[in-house]
């Protein structure tokens, strides 16, 4: 699993499409900005865009921060198991860094910011690679030896 993060409109999507050669490789792209429901997929590359939005929906659904985080970690586990079932499978998570350290005034937005940060940490811990993209430039924060 790879985690790609960075600011809004900083080139994450374009970078992923180029870096993973999605113009020639079959893939399934799921945008949490467009829909909550995850479709079934058969492609060997699976991209989840907008994971911070998904975390927000989990909080709204669970109405409890810890339960939302537990739901997130169950999903992470499912995606990792799917990835490891067969060779050449790849899960790519794309998430926008929200607020960049600015504390929101609204209580729900503060809870969302905290939850997103914790969920991104959970994903980063499980990921083989963590890449931050700012202004279209990738910075490899975590990269396991076998992935280099």
N, C-alpha and C positions, 0 to 999 in steps of 0.2 A: 504494500500500500504506500502511496505517495501523497503527501499533504502539500498543497500549494496555497500560499497565503500572500497577502499584500493589501494595499489600499484599493478602494473602489476605483474602477476605471484606470487601473495602472498596468493593464496589459496581461493579466493572468490568463484569460481565455485564449488570446492570440498565442501566447507563449506555449501553453499546453498543446494547442493544435499543431504548432510547428515542432516542438520538442519531441512529441510522441508520434509524429508523422501521421496524424489522423486523416490526412488527405489520401493516404494509400493503405492505411490499416483499418479494418472493420472495428467499429466502436459503437457504444451506446452512450448518449449524452443525456443525463437527467438534470434538469434545472429546477431546484427548489423555489426559484423565483416565480416559476410558472405553475407548478403543481406540487401538491403534497404527496400524492399517491405515486409510489414507485412502481413503474411498469416492469414486466418480466423482460429479461434480456437473454440473448444467446451469444452476443459478441464476446471476444476475449479481453477487450478493453472496456472498462466501465468508468465513466466520469460522473461524479456528483458535484454539481456547481451550486453554490449558495448555501453551504452547510450552516452558516450563521443564521440564515432564514429558517432552516430546518430546526435548529436549536430553539429559535423563538416559538415555532409551532409546537414543539415538544413541551415547552413551558406552559403555553396556553392550554394545551390538551391535558397535561398532568396536573396543572395548578400547584405544583410542588417542585422546587428546584432540585432536590435530591432525586426524586422519582424521574424527573426529566433527564438528569444525568445518567441514571441507571438505564433508562430506555436507550439513550445515545450509545452507551457502552455495549448494550446487547446488539444494537445494529452494527457497531464496529466489529464485534465478534463474528456476526453473520457474514459481513463483507470479507473479513480476513479468511474465514473458513472457505467461502466461495473461491477466493483467490488461490488458495492452496490446494483445492481439489484437483486441479489440472495444471500442468505446466503452461507457461506463456499467458496466464491470466494476470491482469493488472487492474487494481482499483486506484483511481485518482480522485482525491477530495480537493475541491477548490473552495476556499473560504475567504471572505473579506474581513480584514482587521477593522473592527468597528470601534469608533471613537478615539482610537490612538491615545489612550490614557486620559481622555477628557471624561469626567464623571457626569453622566446625564442627571438632569434635575428630576425627571419623572422616575418614580420608584420602580415601575415595571421595566423601564429601559435600563436602569441600574442593574436589576436582577438579570436581565437578558445579557448585558455586557459581561457580567461576572460569569454567567453560565457558559456563554460562548468562549470566554477565555479558558475555563476549565475543560470544556469539551475539546477545544483545540489542543490543549495540553495532553488530554487522553489520546487523541488521534496522533499527535507528534510522538508520543511514547511508543505507540504501536507501529508507526510508519518506518519503512526502510529509508525513505528520503523525506526531508522537509526542505522546501524551497520557498524563499520569499521573493516575490517579484514586485519591484518598484520601478515605474517608468519603463516597463518592458525589459528590465535587466534582472536576470535571476541571480540570487545569492543562495548557494547551497549551505544550509544551516546544519543539516544532518545527512550523512550519506554513509551507509554501511559498506564495508570493504568489497563485498561481492557485487555491489551495485555500481561501483566506480567504473 
